Amino acid sequence: MSDIDLVIISDDVRGMDQLERRLLLKDFIEPRIEFFIYTTEEWNGEVTAWIRQLKREAVKLVDLMRAYGVSPG
């Protein structure tokens, strides 16, 4: 079974390093779920190999909800 990489795009984390960003979600940490938080600029800007891989494997949460018959609201 593979893990889940959850990517959050939020400009509210601008100026924070990755550790500060991860601490924002410390209450939600679960085994096998890894969070990555990027600003819009980081996600759409100069693409690293890691971001390129995340984008290649990405499924929008709203699309995943629909696939499982859950109304996105």
PDB file of N, CA, C and O in Angstrom:
ATOM      1  N   MET A   1       0.853  -1.181   0.000  1.00  0.00           N
ATOM      2  CA  MET A   1       0.000   0.000   0.000  1.00  0.00           C
ATOM      3  C   MET A   1       0.896   1.241   0.000  1.00  0.00           C
ATOM      4  O   MET A   1       1.845   1.326   0.779  1.00  0.00           O
ATOM      5  N   SER A   2       0.597   2.177  -0.854  1.00  0.00           N
ATOM      6  CA  SER A   2       1.411   3.390  -0.935  1.00  0.00           C
ATOM      7  C   SER A   2       0.868   4.456   0.001  1.00  0.00           C
ATOM      8  O   SER A   2      -0.238   4.351   0.530  1.00  0.00           O
ATOM      9  N   ASP A   3       1.673   5.468   0.183  1.00  0.00           N
ATOM     10  CA  ASP A   3       1.241   6.568   1.032  1.00  0.00           C
ATOM     11  C   ASP A   3       0.463   7.585   0.211  1.00  0.00           C
ATOM     12  O   ASP A   3       0.329   7.449  -1.005  1.00  0.00           O
ATOM     13  N   ILE A   4      -0.040   8.593   0.882  1.00  0.00           N
ATOM     14  CA  ILE A   4      -0.774   9.673   0.238  1.00  0.00           C
ATOM     15  C   ILE A   4       0.044  10.944   0.392  1.00  0.00           C
ATOM     16  O   ILE A   4       0.396  11.333   1.506  1.00  0.00           O
ATOM     17  N   ASP A   5       0.342  11.581  -0.714  1.00  0.00           N
ATOM     18  CA  ASP A   5       1.006  12.880  -0.700  1.00  0.00           C
ATOM     19  C   ASP A   5      -0.063  13.922  -0.951  1.00  0.00           C
ATOM     20  O   ASP A   5      -0.648  13.970  -2.033  1.00  0.00           O
ATOM     21  N   LEU A   6      -0.320  14.748   0.035  1.00  0.00           N
ATOM     22  CA  LEU A   6      -1.341  15.782  -0.074  1.00  0.00           C
ATOM     23  C   LEU A   6      -0.652  17.121  -0.292  1.00  0.00           C
ATOM     24  O   LEU A   6       0.108  17.584   0.558  1.00  0.00           O
ATOM     25  N   VAL A   7      -0.922  17.738  -1.435  1.00  0.00           N
ATOM     26  CA  VAL A   7      -0.329  19.033  -1.772  1.00  0.00           C
ATOM     27  C   VAL A   7      -1.369  20.114  -1.516  1.00  0.00           C
ATOM     28  O   VAL A   7      -2.495  20.043  -2.008  1.00  0.00           O
ATOM     29  N   ILE A   8      -0.977  21.099  -0.751  1.00  0.00           N
ATOM     30  CA  ILE A   8      -1.836  22.238  -0.448  1.00  0.00           C
ATOM     31  C   ILE A   8      -1.194  23.470  -1.067  1.00  0.00           C
ATOM     32  O   ILE A   8      -0.011  23.737  -0.855  1.00  0.00           O
ATOM     33  N   ILE A   9      -1.980  24.218  -1.832  1.00  0.00           N
ATOM     34  CA  ILE A   9      -1.494  25.454  -2.439  1.00  0.00           C
ATOM     35  C   ILE A   9      -2.158  26.609  -1.691  1.00  0.00           C
ATOM     36  O   ILE A   9      -3.380  26.757  -1.715  1.00  0.00           O
ATOM     37  N   SER A  10      -1.340  27.423  -1.027  1.00  0.00           N
ATOM     38  CA  SER A  10      -1.870  28.540  -0.250  1.00  0.00           C
ATOM     39  C   SER A  10      -0.840  29.657  -0.182  1.00  0.00           C
ATOM     40  O   SER A  10       0.316  29.432   0.175  1.00  0.00           O
ATOM     41  N   ASP A  11      -1.270  30.853  -0.526  1.00  0.00           N
ATOM     42  CA  ASP A  11      -0.370  31.992  -0.430  1.00  0.00           C
ATOM     43  C   ASP A  11      -0.240  32.497   1.004  1.00  0.00           C
ATOM     44  O   ASP A  11       0.550  33.404   1.267  1.00  0.00           O
ATOM     45  N   ASP A  12      -1.002  31.924   1.934  1.00  0.00           N
ATOM     46  CA  ASP A  12      -0.896  32.298   3.346  1.00  0.00           C
ATOM     47  C   ASP A  12       0.419  31.851   3.974  1.00  0.00           C
ATOM     48  O   ASP A  12       0.765  32.306   5.065  1.00  0.00           O
ATOM     49  N   VAL A  13       1.157  30.968   3.303  1.00  0.00           N
ATOM     50  CA  VAL A  13       2.421  30.475   3.857  1.00  0.00           C
ATOM     51  C   VAL A  13       3.636  31.211   3.283  1.00  0.00           C
ATOM     52  O   VAL A  13       4.780  30.843   3.549  1.00  0.00           O
ATOM     53  N   ARG A  14       3.374  32.237   2.507  1.00  0.00           N
ATOM     54  CA  ARG A  14       4.481  33.014   1.917  1.00  0.00           C
ATOM     55  C   ARG A  14       5.402  33.506   3.034  1.00  0.00           C
ATOM     56  O   ARG A  14       4.933  34.057   4.031  1.00  0.00           O
ATOM     57  N   GLY A  15       6.700  33.309   2.868  1.00  0.00           N
ATOM     58  CA  GLY A  15       7.685  33.743   3.853  1.00  0.00           C
ATOM     59  C   GLY A  15       8.011  32.698   4.910  1.00  0.00           C
ATOM     60  O   GLY A  15       8.941  32.887   5.694  1.00  0.00           O
ATOM     61  N   MET A  16       7.263  31.597   4.948  1.00  0.00           N
ATOM     62  CA  MET A  16       7.530  30.515   5.899  1.00  0.00           C
ATOM     63  C   MET A  16       8.428  29.474   5.240  1.00  0.00           C
ATOM     64  O   MET A  16       8.313  29.210   4.043  1.00  0.00           O
ATOM     65  N   ASP A  17       9.328  28.883   6.036  1.00  0.00           N
ATOM     66  CA  ASP A  17      10.102  27.773   5.489  1.00  0.00           C
ATOM     67  C   ASP A  17       9.277  26.491   5.609  1.00  0.00           C
ATOM     68  O   ASP A  17       8.201  26.495   6.207  1.00  0.00           O
ATOM     69  N   GLN A  18       9.784  25.397   5.040  1.00  0.00           N
ATOM     70  CA  GLN A  18       9.010  24.155   4.998  1.00  0.00           C
ATOM     71  C   GLN A  18       8.699  23.606   6.396  1.00  0.00           C
ATOM     72  O   GLN A  18       7.626  23.040   6.605  1.00  0.00           O
ATOM     73  N   LEU A  19       9.607  23.762   7.340  1.00  0.00           N
ATOM     74  CA  LEU A  19       9.348  23.290   8.694  1.00  0.00           C
ATOM     75  C   LEU A  19       8.188  24.053   9.323  1.00  0.00           C
ATOM     76  O   LEU A  19       7.304  23.446   9.926  1.00  0.00           O
ATOM     77  N   GLU A  20       8.182  25.369   9.190  1.00  0.00           N
ATOM     78  CA  GLU A  20       7.073  26.171   9.718  1.00  0.00           C
ATOM     79  C   GLU A  20       5.752  25.758   9.084  1.00  0.00           C
ATOM     80  O   GLU A  20       4.725  25.690   9.759  1.00  0.00           O
ATOM     81  N   ARG A  21       5.784  25.487   7.804  1.00  0.00           N
ATOM     82  CA  ARG A  21       4.572  25.083   7.093  1.00  0.00           C
ATOM     83  C   ARG A  21       4.065  23.738   7.611  1.00  0.00           C
ATOM     84  O   ARG A  21       2.864  23.562   7.815  1.00  0.00           O
ATOM     85  N   ARG A  22       4.963  22.809   7.821  1.00  0.00           N
ATOM     86  CA  ARG A  22       4.564  21.486   8.326  1.00  0.00           C
ATOM     87  C   ARG A  22       4.010  21.578   9.743  1.00  0.00           C
ATOM     88  O   ARG A  22       3.095  20.839  10.104  1.00  0.00           O
ATOM     89  N   LEU A  23       4.558  22.477  10.537  1.00  0.00           N
ATOM     90  CA  LEU A  23       4.059  22.645  11.905  1.00  0.00           C
ATOM     91  C   LEU A  23       2.615  23.141  11.924  1.00  0.00           C
ATOM     92  O   LEU A  23       1.884  22.880  12.879  1.00  0.00           O
ATOM     93  N   LEU A  24       2.204  23.846  10.888  1.00  0.00           N
ATOM     94  CA  LEU A  24       0.815  24.295  10.801  1.00  0.00           C
ATOM     95  C   LEU A  24      -0.152  23.113  10.790  1.00  0.00           C
ATOM     96  O   LEU A  24      -1.296  23.234  11.230  1.00  0.00           O
ATOM     97  N   LEU A  25       0.307  21.988  10.293  1.00  0.00           N
ATOM     98  CA  LEU A  25      -0.559  20.822  10.123  1.00  0.00           C
ATOM     99  C   LEU A  25      -0.243  19.698  11.107  1.00  0.00           C
ATOM    100  O   LEU A  25      -0.689  18.566  10.922  1.00  0.00           O
ATOM    101  N   LYS A  26       0.521  20.007  12.147  1.00  0.00           N
ATOM    102  CA  LYS A  26       0.961  18.957  13.067  1.00  0.00           C
ATOM    103  C   LYS A  26      -0.191  18.192  13.699  1.00  0.00           C
ATOM    104  O   LYS A  26      -0.035  17.016  14.025  1.00  0.00           O
ATOM    105  N   ASP A  27      -1.340  18.825  13.880  1.00  0.00           N
ATOM    106  CA  ASP A  27      -2.488  18.146  14.487  1.00  0.00           C
ATOM    107  C   ASP A  27      -3.192  17.195  13.514  1.00  0.00           C
ATOM    108  O   ASP A  27      -4.053  16.415  13.920  1.00  0.00           O
ATOM    109  N   PHE A  28      -2.831  17.261  12.254  1.00  0.00           N
ATOM    110  CA  PHE A  28      -3.489  16.431  11.235  1.00  0.00           C
ATOM    111  C   PHE A  28      -2.599  15.309  10.716  1.00  0.00           C
ATOM    112  O   PHE A  28      -3.008  14.543   9.844  1.00  0.00           O
ATOM    113  N   ILE A  29      -1.399  15.209  11.242  1.00  0.00           N
ATOM    114  CA  ILE A  29      -0.448  14.217  10.763  1.00  0.00           C
ATOM    115  C   ILE A  29      -0.938  12.821  11.117  1.00  0.00           C
ATOM    116  O   ILE A  29      -1.279  12.527  12.263  1.00  0.00           O
ATOM    117  N   GLU A  30      -0.961  11.986  10.111  1.00  0.00           N
ATOM    118  CA  GLU A  30      -1.376  10.588  10.246  1.00  0.00           C
ATOM    119  C   GLU A  30      -0.326   9.726   9.547  1.00  0.00           C
ATOM    120  O   GLU A  30       0.343  10.182   8.620  1.00  0.00           O
ATOM    121  N   PRO A  31      -0.186   8.483   9.994  1.00  0.00           N
ATOM    122  CA  PRO A  31       0.740   7.604   9.272  1.00  0.00           C
ATOM    123  C   PRO A  31       0.320   7.482   7.806  1.00  0.00           C
ATOM    124  O   PRO A  31      -0.870   7.429   7.493  1.00  0.00           O
ATOM    125  N   ARG A  32       1.284   7.441   6.940  1.00  0.00           N
ATOM    126  CA  ARG A  32       1.084   7.230   5.511  1.00  0.00           C
ATOM    127  C   ARG A  32       0.497   8.436   4.775  1.00  0.00           C
ATOM    128  O   ARG A  32       0.165   8.329   3.595  1.00  0.00           O
ATOM    129  N   ILE A  33       0.365   9.583   5.452  1.00  0.00           N
ATOM    130  CA  ILE A  33      -0.088  10.810   4.785  1.00  0.00           C
ATOM    131  C   ILE A  33       1.005  11.859   4.957  1.00  0.00           C
ATOM    132  O   ILE A  33       1.415  12.169   6.075  1.00  0.00           O
ATOM    133  N   GLU A  34       1.463  12.394   3.843  1.00  0.00           N
ATOM    134  CA  GLU A  34       2.503  13.411   3.889  1.00  0.00           C
ATOM    135  C   GLU A  34       1.977  14.686   3.246  1.00  0.00           C
ATOM    136  O   GLU A  34       1.402  14.653   2.158  1.00  0.00           O
ATOM    137  N   PHE A  35       2.178  15.810   3.928  1.00  0.00           N
ATOM    138  CA  PHE A  35       1.692  17.100   3.469  1.00  0.00           C
ATOM    139  C   PHE A  35       2.827  17.899   2.848  1.00  0.00           C
ATOM    140  O   PHE A  35       3.956  17.896   3.338  1.00  0.00           O
ATOM    141  N   PHE A  36       2.499  18.583   1.756  1.00  0.00           N
ATOM    142  CA  PHE A  36       3.423  19.520   1.129  1.00  0.00           C
ATOM    143  C   PHE A  36       2.646  20.804   0.897  1.00  0.00           C
ATOM    144  O   PHE A  36       1.565  20.781   0.309  1.00  0.00           O
ATOM    145  N   ILE A  37       3.185  21.909   1.350  1.00  0.00           N
ATOM    146  CA  ILE A  37       2.484  23.186   1.219  1.00  0.00           C
ATOM    147  C   ILE A  37       3.343  24.129   0.396  1.00  0.00           C
ATOM    148  O   ILE A  37       4.501  24.389   0.724  1.00  0.00           O
ATOM    149  N   TYR A  38       2.750  24.638  -0.687  1.00  0.00           N
ATOM    150  CA  TYR A  38       3.437  25.551  -1.583  1.00  0.00           C
ATOM    151  C   TYR A  38       2.583  26.791  -1.803  1.00  0.00           C
ATOM    152  O   TYR A  38       1.357  26.746  -1.699  1.00  0.00           O
ATOM    153  N   THR A  39       3.246  27.893  -2.108  1.00  0.00           N
ATOM    154  CA  THR A  39       2.511  29.072  -2.554  1.00  0.00           C
ATOM    155  C   THR A  39       2.174  28.871  -4.033  1.00  0.00           C
ATOM    156  O   THR A  39       2.743  28.004  -4.695  1.00  0.00           O
ATOM    157  N   THR A  40       1.260  29.666  -4.531  1.00  0.00           N
ATOM    158  CA  THR A  40       0.906  29.599  -5.947  1.00  0.00           C
ATOM    159  C   THR A  40       2.145  29.833  -6.810  1.00  0.00           C
ATOM    160  O   THR A  40       2.356  29.148  -7.811  1.00  0.00           O
ATOM    161  N   GLU A  41       2.945  30.789  -6.416  1.00  0.00           N
ATOM    162  CA  GLU A  41       4.160  31.119  -7.163  1.00  0.00           C
ATOM    163  C   GLU A  41       5.127  29.938  -7.192  1.00  0.00           C
ATOM    164  O   GLU A  41       5.704  29.634  -8.236  1.00  0.00           O
ATOM    165  N   GLU A  42       5.307  29.271  -6.049  1.00  0.00           N
ATOM    166  CA  GLU A  42       6.205  28.114  -5.997  1.00  0.00           C
ATOM    167  C   GLU A  42       5.679  26.971  -6.867  1.00  0.00           C
ATOM    168  O   GLU A  42       6.450  26.321  -7.572  1.00  0.00           O
ATOM    169  N   TRP A  43       4.382  26.731  -6.816  1.00  0.00           N
ATOM    170  CA  TRP A  43       3.777  25.625  -7.563  1.00  0.00           C
ATOM    171  C   TRP A  43       3.820  25.871  -9.074  1.00  0.00           C
ATOM    172  O   TRP A  43       4.057  24.951  -9.856  1.00  0.00           O
ATOM    173  N   ASN A  44       3.585  27.127  -9.472  1.00  0.00           N
ATOM    174  CA  ASN A  44       3.526  27.465 -10.898  1.00  0.00           C
ATOM    175  C   ASN A  44       4.826  28.022 -11.447  1.00  0.00           C
ATOM    176  O   ASN A  44       4.966  28.164 -12.662  1.00  0.00           O
ATOM    177  N   GLY A  45       5.774  28.340 -10.590  1.00  0.00           N
ATOM    178  CA  GLY A  45       7.019  28.967 -11.020  1.00  0.00           C
ATOM    179  C   GLY A  45       8.031  27.953 -11.517  1.00  0.00           C
ATOM    180  O   GLY A  45       7.681  26.980 -12.185  1.00  0.00           O
ATOM    181  N   GLU A  46       9.288  28.191 -11.185  1.00  0.00           N
ATOM    182  CA  GLU A  46      10.367  27.306 -11.599  1.00  0.00           C
ATOM    183  C   GLU A  46      10.122  25.921 -11.004  1.00  0.00           C
ATOM    184  O   GLU A  46      10.076  25.760  -9.785  1.00  0.00           O
ATOM    185  N   VAL A  47       9.968  24.943 -11.858  1.00  0.00           N
ATOM    186  CA  VAL A  47       9.550  23.613 -11.422  1.00  0.00           C
ATOM    187  C   VAL A  47      10.769  22.753 -11.084  1.00  0.00           C
ATOM    188  O   VAL A  47      11.685  22.596 -11.891  1.00  0.00           O
ATOM    189  N   THR A  48      10.752  22.208  -9.880  1.00  0.00           N
ATOM    190  CA  THR A  48      11.786  21.264  -9.474  1.00  0.00           C
ATOM    191  C   THR A  48      11.370  19.867  -9.924  1.00  0.00           C
ATOM    192  O   THR A  48      10.223  19.649 -10.313  1.00  0.00           O
ATOM    193  N   ALA A  49      12.303  18.931  -9.870  1.00  0.00           N
ATOM    194  CA  ALA A  49      11.983  17.547 -10.230  1.00  0.00           C
ATOM    195  C   ALA A  49      10.891  17.002  -9.317  1.00  0.00           C
ATOM    196  O   ALA A  49      10.030  16.247  -9.771  1.00  0.00           O
ATOM    197  N   TRP A  50      10.912  17.372  -8.041  1.00  0.00           N
ATOM    198  CA  TRP A  50       9.911  16.898  -7.088  1.00  0.00           C
ATOM    199  C   TRP A  50       8.520  17.436  -7.433  1.00  0.00           C
ATOM    200  O   TRP A  50       7.551  16.677  -7.449  1.00  0.00           O
ATOM    201  N   ILE A  51       8.418  18.732  -7.707  1.00  0.00           N
ATOM    202  CA  ILE A  51       7.120  19.314  -8.064  1.00  0.00           C
ATOM    203  C   ILE A  51       6.628  18.722  -9.383  1.00  0.00           C
ATOM    204  O   ILE A  51       5.434  18.469  -9.538  1.00  0.00           O
ATOM    205  N   ARG A  52       7.519  18.502 -10.315  1.00  0.00           N
ATOM    206  CA  ARG A  52       7.141  17.890 -11.594  1.00  0.00           C
ATOM    207  C   ARG A  52       6.533  16.500 -11.353  1.00  0.00           C
ATOM    208  O   ARG A  52       5.533  16.150 -11.980  1.00  0.00           O
ATOM    209  N   GLN A  53       7.124  15.715 -10.458  1.00  0.00           N
ATOM    210  CA  GLN A  53       6.590  14.394 -10.145  1.00  0.00           C
ATOM    211  C   GLN A  53       5.229  14.508  -9.446  1.00  0.00           C
ATOM    212  O   GLN A  53       4.304  13.764  -9.772  1.00  0.00           O
ATOM    213  N   LEU A  54       5.103  15.425  -8.497  1.00  0.00           N
ATOM    214  CA  LEU A  54       3.819  15.618  -7.822  1.00  0.00           C
ATOM    215  C   LEU A  54       2.725  15.999  -8.814  1.00  0.00           C
ATOM    216  O   LEU A  54       1.609  15.484  -8.746  1.00  0.00           O
ATOM    217  N   LYS A  55       3.051  16.899  -9.729  1.00  0.00           N
ATOM    218  CA  LYS A  55       2.068  17.321 -10.734  1.00  0.00           C
ATOM    219  C   LYS A  55       1.678  16.168 -11.652  1.00  0.00           C
ATOM    220  O   LYS A  55       0.514  16.045 -12.034  1.00  0.00           O
ATOM    221  N   ARG A  56       2.632  15.333 -12.005  1.00  0.00           N
ATOM    222  CA  ARG A  56       2.373  14.209 -12.898  1.00  0.00           C
ATOM    223  C   ARG A  56       1.414  13.201 -12.243  1.00  0.00           C
ATOM    224  O   ARG A  56       0.583  12.599 -12.923  1.00  0.00           O
ATOM    225  N   GLU A  57       1.532  13.025 -10.934  1.00  0.00           N
ATOM    226  CA  GLU A  57       0.715  12.045 -10.219  1.00  0.00           C
ATOM    227  C   GLU A  57      -0.530  12.660  -9.577  1.00  0.00           C
ATOM    228  O   GLU A  57      -1.346  11.945  -8.996  1.00  0.00           O
ATOM    229  N   ALA A  58      -0.674  13.953  -9.680  1.00  0.00           N
ATOM    230  CA  ALA A  58      -1.725  14.660  -8.940  1.00  0.00           C
ATOM    231  C   ALA A  58      -3.134  14.331  -9.432  1.00  0.00           C
ATOM    232  O   ALA A  58      -3.378  14.141 -10.623  1.00  0.00           O
ATOM    233  N   VAL A  59      -4.038  14.274  -8.473  1.00  0.00           N
ATOM    234  CA  VAL A  59      -5.465  14.186  -8.721  1.00  0.00           C
ATOM    235  C   VAL A  59      -6.100  15.236  -7.820  1.00  0.00           C
ATOM    236  O   VAL A  59      -5.887  15.225  -6.607  1.00  0.00           O
ATOM    237  N   LYS A  60      -6.871  16.135  -8.401  1.00  0.00           N
ATOM    238  CA  LYS A  60      -7.511  17.161  -7.585  1.00  0.00           C
ATOM    239  C   LYS A  60      -8.484  16.499  -6.621  1.00  0.00           C
ATOM    240  O   LYS A  60      -9.193  15.560  -6.985  1.00  0.00           O
ATOM    241  N   LEU A  61      -8.511  16.990  -5.401  1.00  0.00           N
ATOM    242  CA  LEU A  61      -9.374  16.425  -4.374  1.00  0.00           C
ATOM    243  C   LEU A  61     -10.830  16.417  -4.812  1.00  0.00           C
ATOM    244  O   LEU A  61     -11.542  15.444  -4.563  1.00  0.00           O
ATOM    245  N   VAL A  62     -11.276  17.467  -5.447  1.00  0.00           N
ATOM    246  CA  VAL A  62     -12.669  17.536  -5.904  1.00  0.00           C
ATOM    247  C   VAL A  62     -12.961  16.427  -6.916  1.00  0.00           C
ATOM    248  O   VAL A  62     -14.051  15.855  -6.907  1.00  0.00           O
ATOM    249  N   ASP A  63     -11.999  16.117  -7.788  1.00  0.00           N
ATOM    250  CA  ASP A  63     -12.183  15.039  -8.762  1.00  0.00           C
ATOM    251  C   ASP A  63     -12.202  13.677  -8.071  1.00  0.00           C
ATOM    252  O   ASP A  63     -12.975  12.796  -8.446  1.00  0.00           O
ATOM    253  N   LEU A  64     -11.358  13.511  -7.073  1.00  0.00           N
ATOM    254  CA  LEU A  64     -11.329  12.269  -6.312  1.00  0.00           C
ATOM    255  C   LEU A  64     -12.638  12.059  -5.557  1.00  0.00           C
ATOM    256  O   LEU A  64     -13.155  10.943  -5.496  1.00  0.00           O
ATOM    257  N   MET A  65     -13.168  13.134  -4.985  1.00  0.00           N
ATOM    258  CA  MET A  65     -14.444  13.043  -4.274  1.00  0.00           C
ATOM    259  C   MET A  65     -15.552  12.603  -5.223  1.00  0.00           C
ATOM    260  O   MET A  65     -16.351  11.726  -4.895  1.00  0.00           O
ATOM    261  N   ARG A  66     -15.591  13.214  -6.388  1.00  0.00           N
ATOM    262  CA  ARG A  66     -16.605  12.847  -7.387  1.00  0.00           C
ATOM    263  C   ARG A  66     -16.478  11.392  -7.800  1.00  0.00           C
ATOM    264  O   ARG A  66     -17.483  10.702  -7.967  1.00  0.00           O
ATOM    265  N   ALA A  67     -15.249  10.924  -7.966  1.00  0.00           N
ATOM    266  CA  ALA A  67     -15.020   9.539  -8.374  1.00  0.00           C
ATOM    267  C   ALA A  67     -15.547   8.551  -7.340  1.00  0.00           C
ATOM    268  O   ALA A  67     -15.933   7.433  -7.680  1.00  0.00           O
ATOM    269  N   TYR A  68     -15.561   8.965  -6.090  1.00  0.00           N
ATOM    270  CA  TYR A  68     -16.055   8.097  -5.009  1.00  0.00           C
ATOM    271  C   TYR A  68     -17.497   8.429  -4.623  1.00  0.00           C
ATOM    272  O   TYR A  68     -18.007   7.929  -3.620  1.00  0.00           O
ATOM    273  N   GLY A  69     -18.148   9.271  -5.420  1.00  0.00           N
ATOM    274  CA  GLY A  69     -19.566   9.575  -5.191  1.00  0.00           C
ATOM    275  C   GLY A  69     -19.822  10.512  -4.040  1.00  0.00           C
ATOM    276  O   GLY A  69     -20.917  10.514  -3.477  1.00  0.00           O
ATOM    277  N   VAL A  70     -18.836  11.311  -3.677  1.00  0.00           N
ATOM    278  CA  VAL A  70     -19.009  12.281  -2.594  1.00  0.00           C
ATOM    279  C   VAL A  70     -19.204  13.651  -3.213  1.00  0.00           C
ATOM    280  O   VAL A  70     -18.417  14.072  -4.060  1.00  0.00           O
ATOM    281  N   SER A  71     -20.241  14.342  -2.798  1.00  0.00           N
ATOM    282  CA  SER A  71     -20.514  15.682  -3.330  1.00  0.00           C
ATOM    283  C   SER A  71     -19.521  16.675  -2.749  1.00  0.00           C
ATOM    284  O   SER A  71     -19.384  16.771  -1.530  1.00  0.00           O
ATOM    285  N   PRO A  72     -18.817  17.423  -3.616  1.00  0.00           N
ATOM    286  CA  PRO A  72     -17.841  18.388  -3.122  1.00  0.00           C
ATOM    287  C   PRO A  72     -18.450  19.614  -2.469  1.00  0.00           C
ATOM    288  O   PRO A  72     -17.726  20.489  -1.994  1.00  0.00           O
ATOM    289  N   GLY A  73     -19.734  19.684  -2.442  1.00  0.00           N
ATOM    290  CA  GLY A  73     -20.336  20.719  -1.626  1.00  0.00           C
ATOM    291  C   GLY A  73     -21.125  21.724  -2.311  1.00  0.00           C
ATOM    292  O   GLY A  73     -21.661  22.629  -1.671  1.00  0.00           O
TER     293      GLY A  73
END
